[in-house]
Amino acid sequence: MHKGLMVVGAIAVAGASAAVGWYGVKWLVSSDGEPAPGTSAVEASTVSLSYDLDAIESQAAGLFEPPPAATRGPAMPQRPTA
């Protein structure tokens, strides 16, 4: 019973905290007459981006392959079997 009440209390505190934060932010935003600096729409040109997947794959070839066994570190010792 004690753990159940603690869980219910924790959920109630988390819900109250979230509600205060949510409505507090909404109140702060609505109380401002004008938007904060940097939040207005910016008139700027955009650049469309494209890429050549074959060129990227050819540059990345071999990056994710393990090194040959000769260049790896020493092998882990095996457990003795009885």
C-alpha positions in Angstrom: 0.0 0.0 0.0 2.8 2.4 0.9 4.5 1.9 -2.6 1.2 2.4 -4.3 0.6 5.7 -2.6 4.2 6.8 -3.5 3.6 5.9 -7.1 0.3 7.8 -7.2 1.9 10.8 -5.5 4.9 10.8 -7.9 2.5 10.8 -10.9 0.5 13.6 -9.3 3.6 15.7 -8.7 4.9 15.0 -12.2 1.5 15.9 -13.8 1.2 19.1 -11.7 4.7 20.1 -12.6 4.1 19.6 -16.3 0.8 21.5 -16.1 2.5 24.5 -14.3 5.3 24.5 -16.9 2.9 24.2 -19.9 0.5 26.9 -18.7 3.3 29.1 -17.4 5.0 29.1 -20.8 1.7 29.8 -22.5 1.0 32.7 -20.1 4.5 34.2 -20.6 4.2 34.0 -24.4 0.7 35.4 -24.4 1.6 38.3 -22.1 4.4 39.5 -24.4 3.0 42.0 -26.8 5.6 41.4 -29.5 7.5 38.3 -30.4 11.0 37.7 -29.0 13.9 38.8 -31.1 14.9 36.2 -33.6 11.6 34.5 -33.7 10.1 36.4 -36.6 10.2 35.1 -40.2 13.5 35.8 -41.9 13.7 36.8 -45.5 16.6 34.8 -46.8 17.4 32.9 -50.0 17.5 29.1 -49.8 19.8 26.8 -51.6 18.5 23.4 -52.7 20.9 20.6 -51.7 21.5 17.4 -53.7 24.1 14.7 -53.5 25.5 11.9 -55.6 25.0 8.7 -53.7 27.4 6.8 -55.9 30.2 9.3 -55.2 29.6 9.2 -51.4 29.6 5.4 -51.4 32.8 5.2 -53.4 34.5 7.6 -50.9 33.2 5.6 -47.9 34.3 2.2 -49.4 36.3 0.3 -46.8 35.6 2.5 -43.9 33.4 0.0 -42.1 35.4 -3.2 -42.8 37.4 -4.7 -39.9 41.1 -4.8 -40.4 42.8 -8.0 -41.4 43.6 -10.5 -38.7 47.3 -9.8 -38.9 46.9 -6.2 -37.8 44.5 -6.9 -35.0 45.7 -7.1 -31.4 46.5 -10.4 -29.6 43.7 -12.9 -29.4 41.9 -13.2 -26.1 43.0 -16.2 -24.1 40.6 -19.1 -24.0 39.2 -20.6 -20.8 40.7 -23.9 -20.1 38.1 -26.7 -20.5 38.1 -29.5 -18.0 
